[in-house]
Amino acid sequence: MNPDPSNSSALPPTSGKAAKPRGVWQRLLLQEDLNFLLTNRVPRIALTHFMGWFSGLRSPALTRISIFIWRLFTELDLSDARKSHFSSLHECFTRELKPGARTVDPDPAVLVSPSDGIVGACGSVMKGQVFQAKGFAYDLKDLMGNADNPCAFEGGSYVTLRLTSAMYHRFHAPHDATIRHLRYISGDTWNVNPIALRRVERLFCRNERAVLHTRLARGGHDIALVPVAAILVASMRFHFLDVLLHLRYRGPHELPCEVEVSKGQELGWFQHGSTIIVFAPPGFRLAPNIAEGQHIRMGEPLMLLPDAADPQATGTVTVV
């Protein structure tokens, strides 16, 4: 059941030194209502199709104007981008980085973050469920499709990484591994910001997404990466496939593959910004720096493998 912002019992207490006046909380709830209305109670799929068309327009002048407007609403930082000028918004959204802009933790006992992001819900898989926000659980079988057995991750760990529109939108291999299967699941394009996650039940299970089943070279552990699309974002490119997955895709949804990738290798990109959820089996532990709200960059420690007590490797791996 979605929270009712009009319910006064849902408002925080007004007593105590840290409590805010009731009028302040009401204004905050009104701002949340407006945000949710403007980013969700709209023709989401139609706007997503339009954004796909608009972002592909090749016009340097239009792109400069669009980036200027974009910066009025976000902290867009292009200082680490390989290019300084873009002929379309699509080029800016999917920009590559300068050599050395991200450093991948070389420790073989470390599973690194596949992308830049903000850590959302994280923790342990319990009874086949995880959380998208406090009090909002969802089933792994609904997220991954009924053909998958979520028991493989029961008692394991998960981390939700939210990419904002201003972030670097490419994602990378979190470890030396073999990608064994990809399942594409079409769906809606709800916004995935914290406001929507607190209001829309099973949101990740509703949106367009892909499920990548991956076997690590070290220990043979099976992990899963689940990129989830969102409003204005419904397009995912995987370099090991010769198709672009998007809402108009009508090809096979079960895509077996056998692709070896190295730690930090680029796997693909989102067209705008969205979410990647990482699932690992029992024995994996969250890295010490992982906590809700923490900003993380691609290549930084995300989880520790079960054999994390092994001696650490030396040196660094630099993403080019």
N, C-alpha and C positions, 0 to 999 in steps of 0.2 A: 504493500500500500504506500503510495507516494505521500511524503510529508505535506501537511496542509499549513502553509505559512499564515493563513488567517486565524489559526487556532492559537489563542493567547497562551495556552499551556505549553506550547512549543517554544515560547520566547524565554531567553535566559533570565534568571532572577535579577531583580533590580536592586537588591540589598547587597551590602558589602562594598569594600573599597574598590574592587576590580570590576564591579558591575557597571554596565553602561545604562544610561537612562532609557526608558522604554521607547521614547521617540527615536533615539538613535537606532535601536534594533529594528524598529518598524521601517525606517528609511533604508536600512541595509536589506531587509527582506523585499522591499519594493524594488530596489536595484537588482536583486536576484531575479525577481519576477520579470522585470523588463529584459534582463539578459537572456533568460530562458525563452521568453516570448520571441525575441528578435533572432535568436539562433536556433530555435527548434520549432516553434509554432508557425512555420513558414513552409512553402513548397520545397522541402529539402532536396529531393532528387532533381527537380527542375533547376534549382539554383546550382547544384553540383555540376549538372551537364553544362549550364551556362558558363560556370567558372572554368571548366575544362576547355571550352571553346575560347573564352576570353584570354586565358593565360597562354594559349598557343599563338595568339596574334603576334606577328613579328613586326614590331615597330619600336625602335629605340626611344623615340620621343614619348610614345604612350607608356612605355615601360618605365621611363624616368618619372613621369607624373604618378603612375600607379605606386611606385616604390616610395615616392615622397608622401603620398597619402597613407600608405601602409605604415610608415614610420611614425605617423601621428598617433597611431593606436598601439604600436608594439615597440619593443626595444630591439629593432632589427640591426644586427651588427654584421657587416660584410667585410670586416677587416681581414678575416682569415680565408676569404674566398679566393679561389685561383684566379678568377676573372674580376675585373673592376667595373665592367660595363656589360649589360645584358640586352639582347635583342627582343626578349619576351619575358613575361613573368614566369613562365614555365622554366626558363633557364635559371632564373633567380631562385625559384623554389627548390630546384633539384641541383643546385650549385655544387661543384666540387670544391675541395679545400686545397690550400697551398701545401706543398710537401712539408711534412713535419708538424702540421697543425694539430694532429692528435697522436699521442703515444700509447701504444698497446702494452699493457702489463705483460712481461714475458714469462712470468712464473707459470709452469705447466699445471700447477695445482689451483690456478685461478681461472674462473669463468668470467670473462669481461663483459661489460655492457655492449650490446650490439649497436647502440645509438646514443646520441645526446638525449637528454630527457630530464623530467622531474619525476622522482619516485612517488608513485601513488600507493595504493594498497599493496602490502607485501606480508609475507609470513609463511605459514604452513598450510598444506592442503588437508582438510579435515572432512571426512565423510563425503568425499568427492566434490566438495565445495570450496570456493574462495570468495573474497570480497572485492567489490568494485568501489565501495565506500562503506563507512561505518553503518552496520545494520542492513546492508544491501548485499546479500550473498547471491551467487549464481552457480549452477552446476557445470562441471567441466564437460560432461557429455553434451550439454546444450551448446557450449562454446565451440567444441571441437568437432561436433557432428556425432550422431549416434553410432557410426561405424567404429569409433575409437573406444578403447577401454580405459577410463580415467583411473582405474586401480593402479596403473603403473606409476602414478604420481602421488598416490595416497601416502600421507606422512612426509611428502617431499616439500620443496620450497617453491615459491613463486614471487615474482616482482613485476609490478606494472610500471611501465615507463611511458610517461605522457610527453609527446613532442608538441610544443607550441608552434604557431605559424612562423615565428621568427627564427626558429632553430634550424640547424643543419639537418636535412631530411633524409640522408642516405643511411642505410643500416648495413652492418658488417657481421662477419662470423665471430661468435664469442669464443671460439676455440678451434683447434685443428679438428676437423670432423668430416663426416660424409652425410650429405643431405639425401635422404632415402625416399621421401614422399612429400608431395604438396597437395593439400586439399583446398580448393577454392570454394568459398561459401558466399553467395551473393546475399544482399540484404539492404537494410535501410542506411541512412546517413545521419543519424543523430549526432549532435555535438558531443564531444567526449570531455568537456571541461568539468571541473569539480561540481559546478552547479547542476549540470545535467545528471552527473553520476549520483547525486544525492536525491534525484527526483524520478528518474526513469529506471524501473526495475529491469534487471537482466540486459542492460544497455549493450554491453559487448556482444551478447548473444543475438542481438537484433541487427547489428551493423554488418556491412560487408567486411569480410576478413579472409585470411589464409592461415592454414595450419602447416608449419614446416616440421616434419619429423626428422630429427638429426641424431646421429650416433657419434659420440666423441671418440677420437682416436685414442685418447688416454683412458683406459679402464673400460671402454666399450659402453659407457653410460648413454642412455637415450634421453634426450631433452627435447622440448618442443618450443618453438617460437611462433607466436600468434600475432602477426601484424593486423591491426583493426583500423579500417578506414573511418571517415567521419564526413560531416557536411563540408562541401567544397573540395573533398580530398579523394573521392572514390576512384582511385587509380593507383595500382601498384606494379612496379616493374621489377622482375627478378632476372638477373643477368644469365642465369642458367636455363631460362626458358625463352623460347622465341616468340612469346605472345605477351601482350599487355593485358593484365587482368583489371577489368573495370565493369561498371554496371551493365554495359551493353555486350559483355563477353558471353558467347553462346557455345563455347567449346566444351570439352570434357572437364569435369570438376575434380576428378581423381587423376593426379599427374605423378605417376611413379618416376623416380629418377635415381641416379647413383652418381652424385657429384661430390668430389673431394674438394674441400676448401681449407684454407689455412687461417689461423687466428688473425683477425683484423682484416681479412679479405672482404672487399665490398660485395654485398649480395644483391643490392637493389636500392630502390628509393620509393618514398611517398611523393605524390605531387604537391602536397601542401604541408600537412602536419597531422599527427594522429597519435596512435598508441601501439606499443609492442609489449606483449606479456610473455615472460620467460618462465617456463616450468622445468623443474629438475626433480629427479627421483629422490627417495630417502637417502640420507647420508650427506647430501649437499647442505651447506650452511650459508646464510646471508653474510656477505662481507661486512666488516665492522662499520663501514661508512654508510651502509644502506639503511635509511629510515624515511618514513613518509615526509614528503616535502623537500627532500635533499636533491639538489641539482647534481647531475652526473654527466660526464662526457664519455663518448664512445672510447672504449679501450681501458677504462678504469675498472677496478675490481667490482664485480657484481655478486658472485657467489664463490665459495670455496669447495673444491671437489672433496669427496670422502677421504682421499689420500693427501689432504692438504698439509700433513705433517712432514711430507718429503722435503728434502733440501730445496731451497729456492734457486731458480735459475738466475743467471746474471745477464746484464746487458739490457737493451731495449729494442722493441720492434716499432719502427716508425711507419705510419700510413702515408703513402705517397698520393 
